[in-house]
Amino acid sequence: MTVVVRDYDEALAFYVDVLGFRLLGDTPLGGGKRWVVVAPAGAREGAVLLAKAGTAEQEARVGDQTGGRVGWFLTTDAFDRDYERMRAAGVEFEETPRREAYGTVAVFRDLYGNRWDLIQPDRPARSEA
């Protein structure tokens, strides 16, 4: 997936240093453009392309790529650990954690205002055969 950002280095500082994502690649493409890819620590699938806005139209979308809805989901296997680590690092949560039928969740904003869910899904009950 792609997240449109204002600046590569400030985006890297947030996603890597604050959220704890891994830097998978940072390749110069010329003309000030870069191919910057990060992924959540421990992720086996999925990554985020941090794409610098290159037009006024793209710049207008930075921080509101999904019309105010939660656009991305960061799954964890240890909600309390990650919630407290992220709060201590300055991540802005919109709410206290809540229990839903599918697991524990809290909405946070990235450095540009995009909304994410931090979520620890409940594991489906195993059927006894």
N, C-alpha and C positions, 0 to 999 in steps of 0.2 A: 504494500500500500504506500501511498505517497502522502506526506504532510508538507504543505507549502509553508516555508519559513522566510523570515526577513533576512537572516544572516546565518551562514553555515556554522561559524564558530560559536555563536551564542546558542544555537540549537544543539550543537554537540555538547556544550557545557551542561545544558539542561538534561538532555536524554541520557548522556553517559554518566556525568558526575552526580546529578540529582536523582534521576530515576534508576540508575544502575544498569542501563542497557550496555551491551557490548558493541564496540565499533567493529563492523565487518569490513568496511572499505571506505576509503576517502581518496578518490582518483581525480586528479586535475583533468579537465576537459578542454582547457584553453578559454581565453576570453573571460576569465574570472569564474567560470562555471566549474562545478565539481560534482562527482557522483558519490554521494555520501549515504552509506547504508548502515543502520543500527538495528539491533534486535534485543528483545528482553533477555536478561541473563537466564540461561538454562533453556531457552526456546529451541525446539527442534524444527519448528516450521514457522514461517512468517518472518518478515523483516519490514523495516520502515525506511523508505527513501526520503531523505530530507532534501527537498527541492527548493532552492531559493527562488522567490518570486522574481520573474523577469519582465513583467509588464504591469501597468497600472491596474489592470483587471485582476491579475493574480495577487498583487499587493493588497487589493481590497478584500480578498478572501482569506488572508492570513488571520488565523484565530477564529474564523467563522466558516469553516469549510463544510459544515453540516447543518447550517441554518439554526444553530443553537441546540441541536440535539446531541446526545452522546453519540460520538462517531466511532470510538475505538474501545476495545475491551482488553485490559491487562489482567491476565489470569495468574493467580498465585496459589501455591499449596500451603502457605502460611500467612493468612490475612493479617493477623495482629502484628507479626514481625514486620511485614512490608509496609503496612499502614503507619506504624510508629516510626520506622526508618524514613519514610517519605515525608511525614510531617516534620520530623527533626531536620530534614534537609530543606525545608521551606516550601514543600508542595502545598498548594491551596486546595483544600477539600471543601466542597460545598455543603457537606452534611457529615454527621457522625455516621459510623457504620450501621447498617441495618440488615436485618434478616429478611430474606424473601424465600419463597417456595423453592427457588433454585440454588440458594446459597447466601453468602454474606457479601455485601456490596457497599461501596461508597463512591460517589462521583467526585472527581478532581479535575482541575484545569491544568493544561500544560502552560508553558511560559507565554504563549500567545493568546490563551483563552479557550482553546479547543477543549471540549469536554470528553473525558474518559471515564470508564468504570474500572475501578480496582475490584476484582471479584474473585472469590474463592467458591467455586461451584460445590454443591453437595454431591457426593458420590452416590450414584444410584444404588439402592439396596440390592445386594446379591440374592438371587432366589435360591432357596435350599432345594436341591433335587433329591 
